Amino acid sequence: MNAIDGLFQRLRRDHAKAFMPFVTAGDPDMATTDMLVRELVGRGAHLIEIGFPYSDPIADGSVIQASYTRALDKGLHVDDIFTMIRGFKDLAAPLVGMVSYSLVYHRGPERFLNDAAAAGLAGAIVPDLPVEEAGDLARLAAQRDFKLIQLVTPTTPHERAAAIVQKSTGFVYCVSVAGITGERDRLPPELLEQLRWLRTQTNLPLCVGFGVSKPEHVRMLTEAADGVIVGSALVRRMEEAGKRPVAELVREVGEFAQTLAAAL
């Protein structure tokens, strides 16, 4: 069984929700990313999203874009990320890649999926691959029991959203706001209604990302969502790397993440 399916089966059995942090691979370096992933799992993370830095991300705000630039400026390569992931064989949480289709296409879809699965990724989110164009990659992923997670936004028409969730595997990434990633003061109240409607369209877990950055956001979502995804609020704290001891910074990020996990 794929590790993502196993995770959500266990959480549903325990009437629990998933805390899913996002980290940028290679920011500030791969050794720190390795340390941070392990810290987050130790602080209660159920699944980790690994961001594959790319020079032209489609939906990422300034915080994550800057982290991608820092990593790429140091010569980060996709193979470096796979090497790090292979070292997580003992990690008690599935890993999912957030990756541009340009990186998949450049490597070749079959080779990318083979390498990703062999390294230990359980699935991938490919935000710049429209569902209408995702058939070939979805077929290749299904052959490997590799999850291809689709995104639904607040502006997605119901007819298209229904088609997207039917083609998603692992879970559905529910974008909370129209726009790009980044911390928000509040989440839109209509988000809960969107989640309730999506629940009528699929039995897959519904996990909310974009803007989730405070315990009160997490508590708001526990009624309707199966998991919360937190990215910019964590990545922003890593901007201080180089100015402060890495171990101290990682510990502080872990402590902040633990407050969000506790809100579930």
C-alpha positions, 0 to 999 in steps of 0.5 A: 500500500502507498504510504499516503493511503496508509497514513490517511487510513490510520488517521481516519481510524483514529479520528485525527487530522494530518499536519503537513509542513512544506520545506524547500530542499536546499535552503540554506543547504541540504544538510539543514533540510535533512535536519529540518525534516527530521525535526518536523516529524519529531514535532508531530508532522504526519507528511512532509512536502519537499519543494523542488526549487525551480526558477519560475514557479507558478503559484508561489509567493515571494517567500518561497520564490526567494527560498528557491532562488537561494537554493538554486544559486548554490547549484542545487540539482534534482539528483541532490534532492533524490540523494537526500530523500534516500536517506529518509528510509527510517522516517515515520512520515510519507514524503511528497514532492512539489515539483514543476512539470518542467523538471519532470519533462526535462528528466523524462516522465518515466525516469523522473517517476522511477527515480522519485519512487526509488528515492522514497517519494510517495507522490507528487504535486505538479501545480503547473500541469493542468488536469486536462494534460495530466493523463499520461503522467497519471497513467505512469504514476498509477503503474508505480502506485505513485500518487499524483495529487491535484489542486482545486482552487476557490475559482475552479468551477464546480464542473471542473472541480468535480473532474479534478478530484476524480482524477486526483490520487492520495489526497486533494490539495485544496487551495484556500485563497485565490492567488499565491502562497503566503501567510494571511491574517485570516482565511475566507469563511467561504472556504468551509463551504467549498470543502463541504461541497468537495466532500460530496464529490470524493472520498479522498482526503481534503487537505488545505494549503496557501495561507495557513499560518496560525493555530486559529487557522488550523482550528477553523479547518478541523471541522471540514478538512482532513489535513492542513499544509503549512509552507511560507510560515515555516520557510520564512523563518529559515531566511535567518539561516547564516545569521544564526546557528542552524541548530537553534533555528531548526529547533525554533521552526520545530517549536512553531510547527508543534503549535500548529500540529497541536491545534489539530 
